[in-house]
Amino acid sequence: MTQRVQGVVALGKNEPVRVETVLVPDAGPGEAVVRIQACGVCHTDLHYKQGGIGDDFPFLLGHEAAGVVEQVGPDVTDVAPGDFVILNWRAVCGHCRACLRGRPWYCFDTHNARQRMTLADGRELSPALGIGAFAEKTLVAAGQCTKVDASVAPAVAGLLGCGVMAGIGAAINTGGVERGDTVAVIGCGGVGGAAIVGARLAGAAKIIAVDIDARTLETARSMGATHTVDSRATDMVDAVRELTGGFGADVVIDAVGRPETYRQAFYARDLAGTVVLVGVPTPEMRLELPLLDVFGRGGALKSSWYGDCLPSRDFPMLVDLHQQGRIDLDAFVTETIGLGDVEDAFARMHDGDVLRSVVVL
């Protein structure tokens, strides 16, 4: 039976988001209905509202979520009603060429729920990243549900569903940070802060945080950065080279995703070093680099898809590390809010006042 719930919807480009009645159908084959307990306010949700990801309005926003499975389709066996899960936006198919080659974190045929949630007037909703979790309940593909230890707080568990996983994975999975490496992170908000945490977990000897906000740089130090660079006051490439004996960093992570920050990352790395792009660009952005420099500097230029994570492997592991006190997920939660506070949370995020606002239901 279709359920009526409250959810945060972007009805049109740059319009203020509104809490609307959302109709959630029963779970069909391969699907699950999840009662949301918490969902982080991610910059990607703001991109949706601004039309930076697509124009398939109206959007049901929210995707960094944790909750309890309420209902599953008749053929679902991996999760069951009552399971505490983190939602992910790359449900692995198991059959594409990446999966068959043993690289499911690159799955080329990830999927979402087949049915669509709607507004009360019948308009179909486009769920953000196939999730739509600024809502009391949502419908997802069962493969988007990763079961984890139910003792972890939903407000921190949900952040693993996107930003924290993207940052940690950019350092460990994509960047391949190893013991003794030097790492620079450009943009130290939620994703960049998580990249710092990932670099520290991997045993990096020197972690250089680069940002334009003194508050953010102070937070970066608390998360494990050994050095900070205010890129408003100094040339970050020169600063990173000075801090690395003139060579540049082994791994540079661009958590901003703009042409100018990517160029900085490119030139701040050591010869044969690695650049990781994890910040999300917008469609109109273009990059120009001298091809000779690309050839002559060697190394690797990588894009990090969701931290190249495998949710079934990585989410439980990171929850365990949090419970052991080896990573502090609570540090990412600046405030908890209600569904009606999302528009204000976007403003605070844009102004750099928060790492994460988290909607708690």
Disulfide bonds with the S-S distance in Angstrom:
none
